[in-house]
Amino acid sequence: MRLRFFVLAIMATLLLVACEERPSQTPEARDHGFGLIKVELEDLFWNRDYLYDDISHPDCDSDGVFLFPYGGQYYYHPVAIGYLVQKALSDYLLSNDPKYLDYAEKSVNALAQRATRSNGGMYFPYNFDFPANGGQLVYTAPWYSGMAQGVLLSCFSRLYYCTGDPKYEAWADSTFATFSDFKNDISTVYITHNDQLSLGDGYYWVEEYPNPVRRFVLNGSIMGSFGLYDYWWVFGDLKAKRLFSMEMTSVLDHFPLYRNPGDISYYCLKFKRKDAYYHQVHQWLLEQCCVYTGDTRFWVMSGILGADYH
């Protein structure tokens, strides 16, 4: 699979995809102008050529939607549910078995019913308090995440692709609106300004944990931005394409700040915690960035991390 991705990435530098695209205004930020490759359906993030079959859970609601056990209670966890939806849609596209589509639709409906509507966008709350980094930060419910926004944007976009139901296009549009909602107390994206952790002003970031302080979590930022790619892949939206390019610019330029030469990479720039699991995740995500953009620098960055620690 990696070899196939690598070949795709090298070929991608020679290919430009012509598709019908929706024009839209885009905020100003640093942008290297990455071209995007419209990959095959099976090469979208989480899609694969064999079944996950992960739609039955001991902790679930009456519709079978996964519930996250935490602190003695159960919650709707946007990212966990979103990943299960993407896996179910992969299974549906592979098998054409309606049980996977039914599971995906019930799951996103549960989240949409509980979404916060603000500034024309849909935000997906975490309704439990969450202490991070040994309690140095506490995220107080309800809190919001750019990673969750992106994962759900992927879900709605792919559900529209699978069903043609305009409801999913509307939900995708409303979720996409949050990716340029900078003047909101619950914003999950920002453009750097006077921030001591980044390389300078003008970088666009999708942030997994945006409040109360910015942490620049690498895996959550990339995973959240994959929703922009999916929205572009399904709807051909030019603004999504540019926002994704701006995010890829931030990732490419800031890579040296996450690297810890000869050791495990940093999970975030705020606390610079090293985590072996997320070190591998960083490699995996950078390879996917290469597949989506055709820029082999991302593949090289993944290889550098692999040489630093494996």
Backbone as CSV, one residue per row, in Angstrom:
resi,resn,N_x,N_y,N_z,CA_x,CA_y,CA_z,C_x,C_y,C_z
1,MET,0.831,-1.205,0.000,0.000,0.000,0.000,0.865,1.253,0.000
2,ARG,1.953,1.257,0.822,2.835,2.414,0.854,3.492,2.646,-0.493
3,LEU,3.900,1.551,-1.148,4.540,1.675,-2.448,3.579,2.296,-3.452
4,ARG,2.322,1.872,-3.401,1.331,2.422,-4.323,1.148,3.923,-4.073
5,PHE,1.096,4.314,-2.789,0.970,5.725,-2.460,2.176,6.507,-2.966
6,PHE,3.363,5.912,-2.829,4.577,6.600,-3.233,4.588,6.818,-4.739
7,VAL,4.190,5.793,-5.477,4.132,5.917,-6.928,3.121,6.992,-7.322
8,LEU,1.970,6.988,-6.659,0.960,8.004,-6.930,1.515,9.401,-6.684
9,ALA,2.270,9.537,-5.593,2.787,10.843,-5.229,3.771,11.357,-6.271
10,ILE,4.643,10.481,-6.767,5.632,10.892,-7.770,4.918,11.278,-9.071
11,MET,3.934,10.455,-9.469,3.197,10.756,-10.695,2.400,12.046,-10.561
12,ALA,1.985,12.336,-9.331,1.102,13.470,-9.127,1.741,14.787,-9.479
13,THR,3.046,14.870,-9.374,3.719,16.117,-9.716,3.590,16.431,-11.200
14,LEU,3.246,15.420,-12.006,3.111,15.614,-13.446,1.668,15.769,-13.882
15,LEU,0.759,15.635,-12.906,-0.666,15.638,-13.265,-1.387,16.798,-12.604
16,LEU,-2.317,17.398,-13.301,-3.228,18.372,-12.714,-4.636,17.874,-12.970
17,VAL,-5.456,17.984,-11.947,-6.807,17.466,-12.073,-7.738,18.584,-12.503
18,ALA,-8.456,18.333,-13.588,-9.468,19.282,-14.032,-10.815,18.829,-13.500
19,CYS,-11.465,19.696,-12.733,-12.788,19.335,-12.206,-13.599,20.610,-12.056
20,GLU,-14.927,20.474,-12.016,-15.791,21.604,-11.816,-15.656,22.047,-10.382
21,GLU,-15.364,23.331,-10.152,-15.102,23.797,-8.808,-15.978,24.995,-8.490
22,ARG,-16.368,25.091,-7.207,-17.187,26.197,-6.761,-16.284,27.324,-6.281
23,PRO,-16.376,28.510,-6.874,-15.539,29.617,-6.416,-16.025,30.153,-5.083
24,SER,-15.107,30.699,-4.283,-15.474,31.258,-2.997,-14.321,32.094,-2.474
25,GLN,-14.620,33.093,-1.650,-13.586,33.931,-1.084,-12.822,33.174,-0.004
26,THR,-11.527,33.470,0.111,-10.665,32.770,1.044,-9.897,33.789,1.865
27,PRO,-9.725,33.558,3.180,-8.925,34.482,3.986,-7.468,34.472,3.540
28,GLU,-6.770,35.561,3.840,-5.372,35.669,3.455,-4.481,35.013,4.506
29,ALA,-3.601,34.144,4.053,-2.608,33.505,4.924,-1.487,33.000,4.026
30,ARG,-0.409,32.568,4.638,0.717,32.048,3.858,0.284,30.803,3.089
31,ASP,0.718,30.739,1.842,0.241,29.650,0.987,1.285,29.364,-0.083
32,HIS,1.818,28.139,-0.079,2.780,27.737,-1.102,2.098,27.314,-2.409
33,GLY,0.770,27.342,-2.413,0.039,27.038,-3.641,0.111,25.576,-4.046
34,PHE,-0.118,24.684,-3.101,-0.096,23.255,-3.410,-1.220,22.904,-4.380
35,GLY,-0.898,22.130,-5.393,-1.933,21.534,-6.222,-2.482,20.300,-5.523
36,LEU,-3.735,20.007,-5.744,-4.342,18.830,-5.132,-4.605,17.767,-6.191
37,ILE,-4.396,16.532,-5.803,-4.642,15.385,-6.662,-5.970,14.761,-6.266
38,LYS,-6.858,14.590,-7.223,-8.127,13.923,-6.919,-7.880,12.421,-6.986
39,VAL,-7.595,11.843,-5.824,-7.219,10.431,-5.757,-8.423,9.550,-6.051
40,GLU,-8.153,8.286,-6.262,-9.232,7.315,-6.409,-9.972,7.160,-5.081
41,LEU,-11.223,6.764,-5.163,-12.062,6.632,-3.983,-11.401,5.786,-2.901
42,GLU,-10.776,4.692,-3.296,-10.196,3.781,-2.303,-8.977,4.359,-1.604
43,ASP,-8.448,5.474,-2.128,-7.265,6.080,-1.522,-7.594,7.244,-0.602
44,LEU,-8.876,7.537,-0.393,-9.249,8.522,0.607,-8.906,7.985,2.002
45,PHE,-8.601,8.906,2.888,-8.200,8.543,4.243,-9.243,7.629,4.906
46,TRP,-8.781,6.561,5.501,-9.564,5.510,6.175,-10.157,4.477,5.219
47,ASN,-10.278,4.763,3.944,-10.802,3.747,3.030,-9.765,2.649,2.816
48,ARG,-10.231,1.421,2.699,-9.315,0.301,2.456,-10.046,-0.797,1.705
49,ASP,-9.301,-1.833,1.304,-9.860,-2.859,0.422,-10.297,-4.118,1.170
50,TYR,-10.510,-4.022,2.466,-11.122,-5.113,3.229,-11.925,-4.503,4.366
51,LEU,-12.853,-5.281,4.913,-13.835,-4.753,5.852,-13.239,-4.444,7.225
52,TYR,-13.723,-3.340,7.805,-13.481,-3.069,9.229,-14.490,-3.833,10.079
53,ASP,-15.758,-3.804,9.629,-16.873,-4.449,10.328,-16.894,-4.066,11.806
54,ASP,-16.910,-2.740,12.048,-16.827,-2.220,13.415,-18.050,-1.363,13.721
55,ILE,-19.229,-2.002,13.686,-20.467,-1.252,13.899,-21.273,-1.772,15.094
56,SER,-20.701,-2.681,15.850,-21.385,-3.195,17.046,-20.534,-2.867,18.270
57,HIS,-21.155,-2.230,19.266,-20.404,-1.766,20.426,-21.162,-2.096,21.701
58,PRO,-20.459,-2.497,22.760,-21.140,-2.759,24.031,-21.721,-1.490,24.642
59,ASP,-21.077,-0.351,24.376,-21.568,0.929,24.893,-22.155,1.721,23.730
60,CYS,-23.477,1.798,23.670,-24.141,2.483,22.561,-25.525,2.942,22.988
61,ASP,-26.114,3.835,22.181,-27.471,4.283,22.470,-28.475,3.340,21.811
62,SER,-29.751,3.706,21.835,-30.804,2.817,21.326,-30.726,2.622,19.817
63,ASP,-29.996,3.511,19.116,-29.817,3.370,17.664,-28.507,2.679,17.312
64,GLY,-27.786,2.228,18.329,-26.516,1.562,18.073,-25.339,2.507,17.903
65,VAL,-25.546,3.805,18.176,-24.471,4.792,18.035,-23.513,4.669,19.215
66,PHE,-22.232,4.631,18.926,-21.214,4.464,19.963,-21.291,5.565,21.012
67,LEU,-21.178,5.154,22.272,-21.090,6.091,23.385,-19.735,5.906,24.070
68,PHE,-19.116,7.015,24.401,-17.778,7.040,24.983,-17.886,7.017,26.502
69,PRO,-17.391,5.951,27.157,-17.451,5.907,28.617,-16.335,6.750,29.230
70,TYR,-16.703,7.671,30.107,-15.707,8.552,30.707,-16.226,9.071,32.047
71,GLY,-15.441,8.860,33.082,-15.813,9.366,34.397,-17.110,8.813,34.922
72,GLY,-17.414,7.566,34.557,-18.636,6.938,35.042,-19.882,7.310,34.274
73,GLN,-19.747,8.061,33.192,-20.892,8.421,32.368,-20.583,8.111,30.899
74,TYR,-21.578,8.338,30.042,-21.426,8.032,28.617,-21.713,9.285,27.789
75,TYR,-20.889,9.475,26.756,-20.971,10.698,25.963,-20.868,10.383,24.469
76,TYR,-21.418,11.312,23.671,-21.214,11.272,22.225,-19.874,11.962,21.941
77,HIS,-18.919,11.195,21.466,-17.559,11.675,21.225,-17.421,11.923,19.726
78,PRO,-17.339,13.200,19.285,-17.389,13.489,17.848,-16.318,12.784,17.021
79,VAL,-15.064,12.784,17.458,-14.014,12.157,16.661,-14.159,10.646,16.643
80,ALA,-14.416,10.050,17.799,-14.555,8.591,17.851,-15.711,8.128,16.961
81,ILE,-16.836,8.825,17.044,-17.986,8.463,16.207,-17.666,8.729,14.737
82,GLY,-17.005,9.837,14.457,-16.671,10.164,13.071,-15.768,9.131,12.431
83,TYR,-14.783,8.637,13.168,-13.917,7.598,12.620,-14.698,6.321,12.338
84,LEU,-15.613,5.973,13.234,-16.434,4.783,13.013,-17.325,4.957,11.773
85,VAL,-17.803,6.167,11.559,-18.613,6.445,10.373,-17.772,6.283,9.104
86,GLN,-16.567,6.826,9.108,-15.717,6.695,7.926,-15.396,5.231,7.640
87,LYS,-15.167,4.464,8.677,-14.906,3.030,8.488,-16.153,2.324,7.948
88,ALA,-17.319,2.691,8.479,-18.562,2.073,8.002,-18.811,2.423,6.534
89,LEU,-18.507,3.651,6.152,-18.694,4.034,4.753,-17.700,3.321,3.846
90,SER,-16.498,3.098,4.327,-15.542,2.289,3.569,-16.108,0.887,3.347
91,ASP,-16.688,0.308,4.406,-17.278,-1.026,4.288,-18.468,-1.027,3.339
92,TYR,-19.270,0.045,3.392,-20.439,0.125,2.506,-20.011,0.193,1.043
93,LEU,-19.030,1.018,0.760,-18.555,1.156,-0.624,-17.931,-0.136,-1.131
94,LEU,-17.365,-0.909,-0.213,-16.732,-2.161,-0.602,-17.745,-3.285,-0.778
95,SER,-18.745,-3.329,0.108,-19.659,-4.472,0.144,-21.052,-4.182,-0.410
96,ASN,-21.438,-2.880,-0.435,-22.790,-2.471,-0.804,-23.833,-3.002,0.178
97,ASP,-23.418,-3.335,1.379,-24.334,-3.836,2.412,-24.962,-2.635,3.114
98,PRO,-26.290,-2.488,3.066,-26.944,-1.295,3.615,-26.794,-1.143,5.125
99,LYS,-26.420,-2.198,5.834,-26.290,-2.061,7.283,-25.178,-1.073,7.648
100,TYR,-24.160,-0.984,6.814,-23.064,-0.058,7.098,-23.499,1.382,6.841
101,LEU,-24.262,1.597,5.791,-24.775,2.935,5.509,-25.760,3.363,6.589
102,ASP,-26.619,2.452,7.017,-27.588,2.754,8.069,-26.869,3.161,9.356
103,TYR,-25.815,2.446,9.690,-25.039,2.777,10.889,-24.438,4.177,10.757
104,ALA,-23.861,4.473,9.597,-23.236,5.775,9.383,-24.268,6.897,9.491
105,GLU,-25.439,6.704,8.902,-26.452,7.755,8.919,-26.991,7.992,10.327
106,LYS,-27.257,6.940,11.072,-27.746,7.109,12.445,-26.704,7.794,13.314
107,SER,-25.443,7.501,13.075,-24.372,8.085,13.884,-24.238,9.578,13.644
108,VAL,-24.231,10.003,12.368,-24.092,11.440,12.118,-25.357,12.194,12.507
109,ASN,-26.511,11.547,12.397,-27.744,12.201,12.835,-27.694,12.509,14.326
110,ALA,-27.125,11.588,15.110,-27.015,11.803,16.553,-26.146,13.020,16.857
111,LEU,-25.069,13.174,16.107,-24.194,14.318,16.328,-24.817,15.612,15.821
112,ALA,-25.477,15.555,14.669,-26.098,16.757,14.114,-27.189,17.288,15.044
113,GLN,-27.943,16.386,15.661,-29.003,16.793,16.587,-28.437,17.520,17.803
114,ARG,-27.202,17.239,18.146,-26.581,17.813,19.346,-25.575,18.905,19.021
115,ALA,-25.508,19.305,17.754,-24.536,20.315,17.334,-24.917,21.699,17.851
116,THR,-23.904,22.527,18.013,-24.077,23.932,18.359,-24.060,24.743,17.076
117,ARG,-25.102,25.534,16.853,-25.157,26.399,15.673,-24.654,27.781,16.063
118,SER,-23.645,28.264,15.333,-23.059,29.559,15.661,-22.430,30.166,14.409
119,ASN,-22.709,31.438,14.142,-22.157,32.153,12.987,-22.371,31.394,11.673
120,GLY,-23.495,30.734,11.559,-23.813,30.008,10.339,-23.138,28.658,10.221
121,GLY,-22.437,28.226,11.261,-21.733,26.949,11.219,-22.247,25.961,12.247
122,MET,-21.936,24.694,12.017,-22.258,23.622,12.962,-20.982,23.218,13.688
123,TYR,-21.018,23.330,15.005,-19.902,22.904,15.843,-20.341,21.704,16.682
124,PHE,-19.415,20.770,16.883,-19.746,19.507,17.535,-19.066,19.448,18.901
125,PRO,-19.867,19.583,19.969,-19.288,19.761,21.299,-18.834,18.455,21.951
126,TYR,-17.826,18.605,22.793,-17.460,17.582,23.771,-18.092,18.014,25.092
127,ASN,-18.952,17.200,25.629,-19.733,17.585,26.802,-19.205,16.996,28.108
128,PHE,-17.880,16.821,28.147,-17.249,16.402,29.399,-15.982,17.225,29.588
129,ASP,-15.619,17.474,30.830,-14.373,18.169,31.132,-13.208,17.224,30.877
130,PHE,-12.139,17.766,30.330,-11.006,16.919,29.948,-9.692,17.565,30.386
131,PRO,-9.019,16.977,31.386,-7.708,17.492,31.789,-6.625,16.985,30.841
132,ALA,-5.718,17.861,30.449,-4.665,17.500,29.498,-3.293,17.771,30.086
133,ASN,-2.319,16.998,29.609,-0.916,17.160,29.996,-0.752,17.174,31.510
134,GLY,-1.280,16.122,32.124,-1.145,15.986,33.569,-1.924,17.009,34.355
135,GLY,-2.991,17.531,33.759,-3.823,18.510,34.449,-3.358,19.948,34.298
136,GLN,-2.321,20.205,33.488,-1.856,21.580,33.280,-2.903,22.429,32.577
137,LEU,-3.731,21.779,31.780,-4.857,22.440,31.127,-6.102,21.611,31.363
138,VAL,-7.230,22.268,31.520,-8.508,21.567,31.621,-9.461,22.169,30.601
139,TYR,-9.956,21.319,29.728,-10.952,21.744,28.743,-12.326,21.535,29.376
140,THR,-13.034,22.645,29.560,-14.296,22.623,30.295,-15.461,22.523,29.327
141,ALA,-16.336,21.579,29.580,-17.488,21.354,28.701,-18.401,22.581,28.663
142,PRO,-18.965,22.871,27.480,-18.680,22.215,26.204,-17.432,22.823,25.545
143,TRP,-16.586,21.961,25.001,-15.426,22.464,24.271,-15.436,21.879,22.859
144,TYR,-14.661,22.496,21.990,-14.752,22.193,20.564,-13.350,21.967,19.996
145,SER,-13.286,21.234,18.895,-12.008,20.802,18.343,-12.010,20.884,16.818
146,GLY,-10.955,21.454,16.258,-10.825,21.484,14.808,-10.685,20.104,14.210
147,MET,-10.129,19.186,14.977,-10.030,17.805,14.505,-11.424,17.218,14.326
148,ALA,-12.301,17.440,15.312,-13.677,16.951,15.215,-14.402,17.606,14.042
149,GLN,-14.191,18.909,13.854,-14.852,19.603,12.751,-14.466,18.980,11.413
150,GLY,-13.172,18.664,11.261,-12.713,18.089,10.006,-13.194,16.671,9.781
151,VAL,-13.190,15.875,10.847,-13.649,14.489,10.719,-15.125,14.461,10.319
152,LEU,-15.930,15.325,10.932,-17.350,15.349,10.579,-17.581,15.954,9.198
153,LEU,-16.741,16.899,8.794,-16.846,17.423,7.428,-16.604,16.305,6.415
154,SER,-15.633,15.444,6.691,-15.410,14.276,5.834,-16.632,13.378,5.804
155,CYS,-17.218,13.132,6.970,-18.373,12.230,7.051,-19.543,12.749,6.222
156,PHE,-19.884,14.014,6.399,-21.021,14.576,5.665,-20.745,14.596,4.163
157,SER,-19.517,14.948,3.781,-19.180,14.997,2.357,-19.287,13.608,1.735
158,ARG,-18.767,12.613,2.424,-18.800,11.246,1.877,-20.211,10.683,1.881
159,LEU,-21.006,11.049,2.887,-22.392,10.585,2.890,-23.169,11.189,1.726
160,TYR,-22.892,12.443,1.405,-23.537,13.022,0.225,-23.096,12.276,-1.031
161,TYR,-21.817,11.958,-1.116,-21.312,11.204,-2.266,-22.019,9.855,-2.387
162,CYS,-22.259,9.208,-1.252,-22.867,7.870,-1.261,-24.367,7.902,-1.521
163,THR,-25.049,8.961,-1.057,-26.510,8.953,-1.075,-27.133,10.016,-1.974
164,GLY,-26.426,11.121,-2.200,-27.022,12.240,-2.921,-28.064,12.998,-2.114
165,ASP,-28.179,12.702,-0.821,-29.170,13.354,0.036,-28.728,14.797,0.298
166,PRO,-29.552,15.794,-0.085,-29.159,17.203,0.094,-28.950,17.594,1.556
167,LYS,-29.520,16.839,2.474,-29.303,17.120,3.896,-27.820,17.064,4.234
168,TYR,-27.129,16.092,3.660,-25.714,15.944,3.979,-24.876,17.041,3.328
169,GLU,-25.314,17.510,2.171,-24.619,18.651,1.567,-24.790,19.888,2.436
170,ALA,-26.006,20.098,2.950,-26.262,21.256,3.812,-25.435,21.175,5.091
171,TRP,-25.356,19.994,5.676,-24.558,19.833,6.897,-23.070,19.993,6.597
172,ALA,-22.642,19.504,5.446,-21.242,19.701,5.048,-20.954,21.193,4.872
173,ASP,-21.855,21.922,4.221,-21.662,23.356,4.012,-21.566,24.091,5.354
174,SER,-22.444,23.739,6.280,-22.451,24.406,7.582,-21.182,24.087,8.380
175,THR,-20.697,22.867,8.270,-19.460,22.501,8.958,-18.262,23.171,8.296
176,PHE,-18.281,23.219,6.977,-17.199,23.886,6.253,-17.100,25.355,6.641
177,ALA,-18.229,25.985,6.919,-18.224,27.403,7.296,-17.365,27.658,8.531
178,THR,-17.228,26.671,9.391,-16.438,26.872,10.614,-14.942,26.967,10.320
179,PHE,-14.503,26.551,9.135,-13.079,26.575,8.812,-12.574,27.960,8.408
180,SER,-13.484,28.927,8.330,-13.066,30.314,8.135,-13.801,31.222,9.127
181,ASP,-14.207,30.649,10.241,-14.886,31.394,11.303,-13.846,31.759,12.362
182,PHE,-13.223,32.916,12.175,-12.121,33.316,13.051,-12.584,34.206,14.210
183,LYS,-13.789,34.749,14.124,-14.255,35.711,15.130,-15.367,35.094,15.973
184,ASN,-15.032,34.037,16.620,-16.010,33.296,17.410,-15.300,32.778,18.647
185,ASP,-15.961,32.835,19.780,-15.352,32.340,21.014,-15.047,30.848,20.945
186,ILE,-15.723,30.136,20.042,-15.493,28.691,19.939,-14.798,28.321,18.627
187,SER,-14.147,29.296,17.997,-13.435,29.013,16.748,-12.415,27.899,16.932
188,THR,-12.291,27.064,15.924,-11.334,25.951,15.975,-10.229,26.105,14.933
189,VAL,-10.189,27.261,14.264,-9.120,27.587,13.321,-8.632,28.988,13.637
190,TYR,-7.416,29.296,13.219,-6.917,30.658,13.383,-5.748,30.895,12.449
191,ILE,-5.423,32.154,12.289,-4.235,32.570,11.543,-3.288,33.191,12.555
192,THR,-2.072,32.679,12.610,-1.148,33.078,13.664,-0.863,34.580,13.631
193,HIS,-0.767,35.144,14.846,-0.434,36.552,15.003,0.131,36.751,16.410
194,ASN,1.350,37.213,16.475,2.010,37.426,17.771,1.979,36.174,18.626
195,ASP,2.191,35.029,17.999,2.177,33.758,18.721,3.610,33.257,18.851
196,GLN,4.040,33.040,20.085,5.437,32.703,20.339,5.801,31.276,19.935
197,LEU,4.828,30.425,19.685,5.122,29.031,19.370,5.356,28.801,17.881
198,SER,4.733,29.621,17.041,4.816,29.398,15.597,6.023,30.119,15.011
199,LEU,6.225,29.937,13.715,7.339,30.576,13.027,7.103,32.055,12.772
200,GLY,5.876,32.496,12.866,5.580,33.900,12.606,4.113,34.103,12.295
201,ASP,3.787,35.313,11.890,2.406,35.651,11.594,1.975,35.068,10.250
202,GLY,0.661,34.878,10.127,0.087,34.566,8.832,-0.020,33.100,8.476
203,TYR,0.128,32.209,9.444,-0.034,30.778,9.178,-1.439,30.323,9.580
204,TYR,-2.081,29.604,8.686,-3.423,29.060,8.935,-3.293,27.719,9.658
205,TRP,-4.053,27.568,10.755,-3.991,26.333,11.540,-5.382,25.816,11.859
206,VAL,-5.567,24.539,11.667,-6.709,23.813,12.229,-6.203,23.226,13.538
207,GLU,-6.833,23.576,14.642,-6.299,23.186,15.950,-7.201,22.180,16.652
208,GLU,-6.600,21.078,17.079,-7.359,20.059,17.815,-7.860,20.597,19.148
209,TYR,-7.027,21.361,19.838,-7.379,21.927,21.147,-7.129,23.439,21.106
210,PRO,-8.053,24.215,20.557,-7.789,25.647,20.348,-7.911,26.520,21.586
211,ASN,-8.657,26.096,22.571,-8.902,26.936,23.743,-8.675,26.122,25.018
212,PRO,-8.186,26.706,26.088,-7.964,28.146,26.305,-6.621,28.666,25.784
213,VAL,-5.676,27.785,25.479,-4.409,28.234,24.893,-4.120,27.392,23.661
214,ARG,-3.360,27.940,22.763,-3.027,27.239,21.526,-1.848,26.304,21.766
215,ARG,-1.978,25.109,21.211,-0.947,24.090,21.448,-0.274,23.612,20.167
216,PHE,-0.879,23.823,19.007,-0.318,23.378,17.739,-0.060,21.867,17.747
217,VAL,-1.121,21.116,17.985,-1.048,19.651,17.971,-0.976,19.190,16.522
218,LEU,0.087,18.452,16.177,0.338,18.138,14.775,-0.661,17.153,14.198
219,ASN,-0.869,16.013,14.861,-1.749,14.998,14.265,-3.176,15.496,14.136
220,GLY,-3.672,16.194,15.160,-5.046,16.676,15.112,-5.261,17.727,14.047
221,SER,-4.224,18.553,13.818,-4.331,19.583,12.789,-4.416,18.959,11.402
222,ILE,-3.550,17.985,11.142,-3.566,17.349,9.824,-4.860,16.571,9.618
223,MET,-5.259,15.781,10.622,-6.482,15.000,10.480,-7.695,15.897,10.277
224,GLY,-7.741,17.016,11.011,-8.846,17.946,10.824,-8.867,18.521,9.424
225,SER,-7.681,18.809,8.886,-7.616,19.409,7.551,-8.029,18.434,6.456
226,PHE,-7.962,17.138,6.724,-8.391,16.174,5.708,-9.874,16.333,5.376
227,GLY,-10.639,16.925,6.291,-12.026,17.243,5.968,-12.129,18.249,4.837
228,LEU,-11.201,19.199,4.798,-11.166,20.169,3.704,-10.902,19.471,2.382
229,TYR,-9.977,18.513,2.416,-9.688,17.772,1.185,-10.922,17.009,0.719
230,ASP,-11.606,16.334,1.628,-12.800,15.563,1.245,-13.900,16.468,0.693
231,TYR,-14.065,17.636,1.311,-15.086,18.580,0.838,-14.749,19.027,-0.582
232,TRP,-13.474,19.295,-0.831,-13.053,19.635,-2.189,-13.248,18.437,-3.123
233,TRP,-12.908,17.242,-2.676,-12.993,16.030,-3.492,-14.434,15.786,-3.947
234,VAL,-15.387,16.033,-3.058,-16.797,15.772,-3.382,-17.424,16.940,-4.138
235,PHE,-17.193,18.166,-3.655,-17.935,19.316,-4.183,-17.108,20.225,-5.093
236,GLY,-15.804,20.019,-5.176,-14.965,20.850,-6.017,-14.874,22.292,-5.572
237,ASP,-14.900,22.533,-4.279,-14.926,23.895,-3.757,-13.527,24.508,-3.752
238,LEU,-13.372,25.658,-4.414,-12.066,26.308,-4.527,-11.554,26.832,-3.191
239,LYS,-12.466,27.306,-2.354,-12.041,27.807,-1.043,-11.482,26.675,-0.201
240,ALA,-12.114,25.523,-0.223,-11.603,24.368,0.516,-10.225,23.972,0.007
241,LYS,-10.063,24.028,-1.294,-8.769,23.692,-1.894,-7.679,24.623,-1.387
242,ARG,-7.990,25.918,-1.339,-6.981,26.881,-0.890,-6.727,26.757,0.608
243,LEU,-7.761,26.563,1.407,-7.567,26.385,2.841,-6.693,25.164,3.129
244,PHE,-6.925,24.091,2.382,-6.102,22.896,2.571,-4.655,23.193,2.191
245,SER,-4.451,23.927,1.115,-3.098,24.307,0.714,-2.436,25.165,1.788
246,MET,-3.197,26.064,2.398,-2.658,26.899,3.466,-2.267,26.057,4.681
247,GLU,-3.100,25.074,5.012,-2.760,24.162,6.120,-1.512,23.356,5.796
248,MET,-1.412,22.851,4.572,-0.222,22.097,4.182,1.029,22.979,4.228
249,THR,0.878,24.259,3.918,1.988,25.205,4.036,2.465,25.290,5.480
250,SER,1.520,25.379,6.404,1.871,25.452,7.827,2.573,24.179,8.294
251,VAL,2.078,23.035,7.861,2.681,21.765,8.252,4.108,21.653,7.705
252,LEU,4.267,21.971,6.436,5.581,21.867,5.800,6.600,22.789,6.474
253,ASP,6.217,24.030,6.694,7.157,25.001,7.256,7.494,24.706,8.713
254,HIS,6.534,24.168,9.468,6.753,23.950,10.902,7.316,22.571,11.231
255,PHE,7.471,21.717,10.247,7.976,20.368,10.512,9.242,20.360,11.370
256,PRO,10.245,21.234,11.106,11.453,21.181,11.936,11.204,21.428,13.422
257,LEU,10.113,22.138,13.757,9.823,22.404,15.162,9.281,21.170,15.877
258,TYR,8.696,20.255,15.124,8.175,19.022,15.720,9.234,17.927,15.773
259,ARG,10.181,18.016,14.892,11.213,16.979,14.850,12.146,17.087,16.050
260,ASN,12.489,15.952,16.598,13.460,15.855,17.679,14.557,14.924,17.166
261,PRO,15.596,15.432,16.501,16.558,14.590,15.775,17.111,13.439,16.610
262,GLY,16.978,12.240,16.025,17.457,11.049,16.701,16.539,10.532,17.786
263,ASP,15.337,11.093,17.866,14.421,10.705,18.943,12.979,10.869,18.466
264,ILE,12.043,10.701,19.381,10.610,10.766,19.097,10.191,12.213,18.854
265,SER,9.348,12.439,17.871,8.871,13.787,17.563,7.917,14.291,18.637
266,TYR,7.711,15.613,18.632,6.859,16.233,19.637,5.389,16.165,19.237
267,TYR,4.557,15.862,20.202,3.107,15.790,19.980,2.530,17.170,19.683
268,CYS,2.993,18.187,20.412,2.537,19.555,20.205,3.690,20.504,20.521
269,LEU,3.539,21.758,20.115,4.605,22.730,20.338,4.529,23.386,21.706
270,LYS,3.396,23.306,22.365,3.230,23.943,23.673,4.016,23.202,24.747
271,PHE,3.822,21.909,24.847,4.450,21.137,25.917,5.606,20.266,25.445
272,LYS,5.715,20.074,24.139,6.792,19.278,23.548,6.936,17.912,24.207
273,ARG,5.776,17.288,24.402,5.765,15.925,24.934,6.081,14.946,23.817
274,LYS,6.925,13.975,24.105,7.271,12.943,23.126,6.358,11.733,23.329
275,ASP,5.846,11.204,22.227,4.914,10.078,22.300,5.211,9.141,21.133
276,ALA,5.625,7.919,21.442,6.039,6.972,20.397,4.893,6.623,19.459
277,TYR,3.679,6.491,20.011,2.532,6.168,19.163,2.279,7.288,18.164
278,TYR,2.228,8.523,18.649,1.944,9.633,17.742,3.109,9.917,16.798
279,HIS,4.301,9.516,17.154,5.424,9.602,16.238,5.133,8.781,14.973
280,GLN,4.578,7.596,15.153,4.191,6.766,14.003,3.004,7.374,13.260
281,VAL,2.066,7.931,14.006,0.918,8.589,13.375,1.381,9.751,12.504
282,HIS,2.346,10.517,12.986,2.876,11.630,12.192,3.404,11.133,10.849
283,GLN,4.113,10.026,10.866,4.650,9.485,9.614,3.527,9.100,8.656
284,TRP,2.553,8.415,9.189,1.404,7.965,8.391,0.673,9.153,7.770
285,LEU,0.454,10.198,8.557,-0.280,11.359,8.070,0.527,12.145,7.038
286,LEU,1.817,12.265,7.247,2.650,12.973,6.274,2.655,12.251,4.931
287,GLU,2.639,10.929,4.964,2.550,10.173,3.706,1.230,10.453,2.996
288,GLN,0.142,10.574,3.768,-1.151,10.886,3.155,-1.146,12.305,2.577
289,CYS,-0.452,13.225,3.247,-0.315,14.580,2.694,0.383,14.530,1.342
290,CYS,1.363,13.665,1.221,2.059,13.490,-0.055,1.094,12.978,-1.120
291,VAL,0.279,12.027,-0.773,-0.684,11.468,-1.716,-1.668,12.544,-2.192
292,TYR,-2.147,13.372,-1.278,-3.152,14.376,-1.624,-2.580,15.560,-2.412
293,THR,-1.320,15.913,-2.143,-0.742,17.103,-2.772,0.200,16.767,-3.926
294,GLY,0.744,15.542,-3.945,1.752,15.196,-4.925,3.116,15.769,-4.609
295,ASP,3.280,16.355,-3.428,4.553,16.965,-3.051,5.363,15.958,-2.231
296,THR,6.453,15.468,-2.808,7.225,14.396,-2.187,8.017,14.859,-0.972
297,ARG,8.026,16.157,-0.689,8.675,16.620,0.536,7.997,16.034,1.775
298,PHE,6.690,15.827,1.693,5.985,15.224,2.826,6.436,13.776,3.025
299,TRP,6.648,13.080,1.925,7.131,11.694,2.027,8.538,11.668,2.640
300,VAL,9.366,12.611,2.237,10.718,12.700,2.791,10.656,12.993,4.285
301,MET,9.777,13.895,4.695,9.622,14.217,6.110,9.217,12.987,6.910
302,SER,8.311,12.179,6.362,7.923,10.936,7.024,9.127,10.021,7.190
303,GLY,9.922,9.915,6.141,11.109,9.076,6.206,12.124,9.568,7.222
304,ILE,12.251,10.878,7.355,13.158,11.446,8.355,12.726,11.042,9.750
305,LEU,11.420,11.144,10.024,10.927,10.724,11.339,11.160,9.238,11.572
306,GLY,10.964,8.446,10.521,11.207,7.008,10.656,12.652,6.703,10.971
307,ALA,13.571,7.483,10.406,15.001,7.285,10.693,15.359,7.776,12.095
308,ASP,14.650,8.811,12.556,14.921,9.331,13.902,14.571,8.320,14.979
309,TYR,13.440,7.628,14.780,12.980,6.689,15.812,12.080,5.645,15.155
310,HIS,12.364,4.377,15.376,11.515,3.315,14.840,11.640,2.070,15.737
